[in-house]
Amino acid sequence: MIPLLIVLLVILVLFGTGFALDVLWWIALALLVVWVLGFFLRSGDRRWYRW
């Protein structure tokens, strides 16, 4: 019974990690798009964000 619970716990941890990594990839992609837009939409030395 205990090994079955350990295997199920490992599966849940791996599933949660995979989901978190997928979400992090989408966040990174969104930040890249914002950065590229900021790079092209800036006017002179002024930027529309303060990074």
C-alpha positions as CSV (number, residue, x, y, z in Angstrom):
1,M,0.0,0.0,0.0
2,I,2.8,2.4,0.9
3,P,4.7,2.0,-2.4
4,L,1.5,2.6,-4.3
5,L,1.0,5.9,-2.4
6,I,4.6,6.9,-3.1
7,V,4.3,6.2,-6.8
8,L,1.0,8.3,-6.9
9,L,2.7,11.1,-5.0
10,V,5.7,11.1,-7.5
11,I,3.2,11.2,-10.4
12,L,1.4,14.1,-8.9
13,V,4.6,16.0,-8.3
14,L,5.8,15.4,-11.8
15,F,2.4,16.5,-13.2
16,G,2.4,19.6,-11.1
17,T,6.0,20.4,-12.2
18,G,5.1,19.9,-15.9
19,F,2.1,22.2,-15.5
20,A,4.2,24.9,-13.8
21,L,6.9,24.7,-16.4
22,D,4.3,25.1,-19.2
23,V,2.8,28.2,-17.4
24,L,6.3,29.6,-17.0
25,W,7.0,29.2,-20.7
26,W,3.9,31.2,-21.6
27,I,4.8,33.9,-19.1
28,A,8.3,34.1,-20.6
29,L,6.8,34.4,-24.1
30,A,4.5,37.2,-23.0
31,L,7.4,39.1,-21.4
32,L,9.4,38.7,-24.6
33,V,6.6,40.1,-26.7
34,V,6.3,43.1,-24.3
35,W,10.0,43.7,-24.4
36,V,10.1,43.6,-28.2
37,L,7.1,45.9,-28.4
38,G,8.8,48.3,-26.0
39,F,12.0,48.2,-28.1
40,F,10.2,49.1,-31.3
41,L,7.7,51.6,-29.8
42,R,10.1,53.7,-27.9
43,S,10.5,57.3,-29.0
44,G,14.0,58.7,-28.8
45,D,15.6,58.0,-25.4
46,R,12.3,57.7,-23.6
47,R,10.8,54.3,-23.0
48,W,7.2,53.5,-22.0
49,Y,8.5,51.1,-19.3
50,R,11.2,51.5,-16.7
51,W,13.2,48.2,-16.7
